[in-house]
Amino acid sequence: MDVNFIFKIAAIGIIVTVLNQLLIRSGREDQAMLTSLAGLIVVLLMVVTAIADLFSTIKRLFGL
C-alpha cells in the first residue's frame, strides 16, 4: 500500500463533501444522502480490496 491509496480516499471524501453541500443548499437532501452513501460504498470497496490483497500477500509469504 502506498500514499496514493490514501490520497485517492481523501479525494473521494472531498468530492463527496462538496457535492453533498451543493445538493443540500439546492434543497435536494435525498440526493445528497445518496451521494454520501455512494461515496462511502466506493471507499469501502477500495479498502476491502486492499485488505484482500494484504491477506493474499500474507498467505503467499507464509506458504499457506
LUMNU-148166 format. One record per residue: z, x, y of N, C-alpha, C, O in turn. Coordinates in steps of 0.1 Angstrom, whole numbers, plus 5000, padded with zeros to 4 digits. Each point is the difference from the previous one (the first is absolute). Layout:
ZXYZXYZXYZXY...
This chain:
500050094988500049915012500050095012500750105001498549865009499950085012500449925012500349884999499650185013500449945012499049885004500349915007498450114988499049895003500449874995499749895006501050104983500549884994501049935010499949885002501050205003501049945010499349965012500349895006498750184999499249965012499249874997499949925009499650074979499349874997500949885001499649905005501650124989501049895001500449975014500149885004500150225004500449985014498849935008500349925008498550124989498949945007499849854996499849925009500450054979500049864995501149925007499849895005501450174996501149945007499749975015500349895005499150215001499749985015498949895001500249925009498850084983498949905001500649864998499749915007501150084982500649874997500949955011500049885003500850215003500949965011499249955012500349905006498650174998499249965011499449874997500049915009499450074980499449874996501049895000499749895004501550144991501049904999500449955014500149885003500150215006500449975014498949925007500249915007498650144991498849935006499949864995499849915008500450064979499949874995501249915004499849885003501350184998501249925004499849965015500349885003499350215005499849965014498949905003500049935010499050064980499049905002500349874993499249914999502150084995500449884994499649984986500049884995499750224998499649994986501050074991499850104994501449845005501150064993499750004985500450104993498949805001499750004986499150124996500250074990498849955018499150114998500750145002499750094993501249915016500850125002500850044988500150114996500549784998500850034988499250044989500350094992498549855006499150044989499550145002499850084991499949965022499650145003501150104996499750104994501649875009501150084996500150014985500350114995499549784998500150004986498950084994500250074990498649925015498950084995500250155002499750084991500949955020500350155003501050054990499950114995501149805003501150044990499450024986500450104993498749815003499450014987499250134998500050064990499249975021499250124999500850124999499750094992501449925016500950124999500750014987500150104994500349785000500750004987499050054989500450074991498449895010499050044990499750155001499950074990500149985022499950155002501250074994499850114994501449845008501250074995500049994985500450104993499349795001500049984986499050104993500350064990498549955017499050094994500550155001499850084990500949955021500550145001501150024990500150114994500849795003501050024990499450014986500550074992498549855005499350014987499450144998500150064989499350005022499550144999501150094997499950104993501349885014501150094998500549994985500350114994499849775001500449994986499050074990500450064990498349925013499150064991500050155001499850074990500549995022500250145001501250054993499950114993501249825007501250034993499850004985500450094993498849815002499749994986499250124996500350064989498749975019499250124996500850135000499850094992501149925018500850125001500950024988500150124995500549785000500950014989499349974987500750014989498149965011499249984987500449874993500150004988500349905019500449884993498849904998500249904994
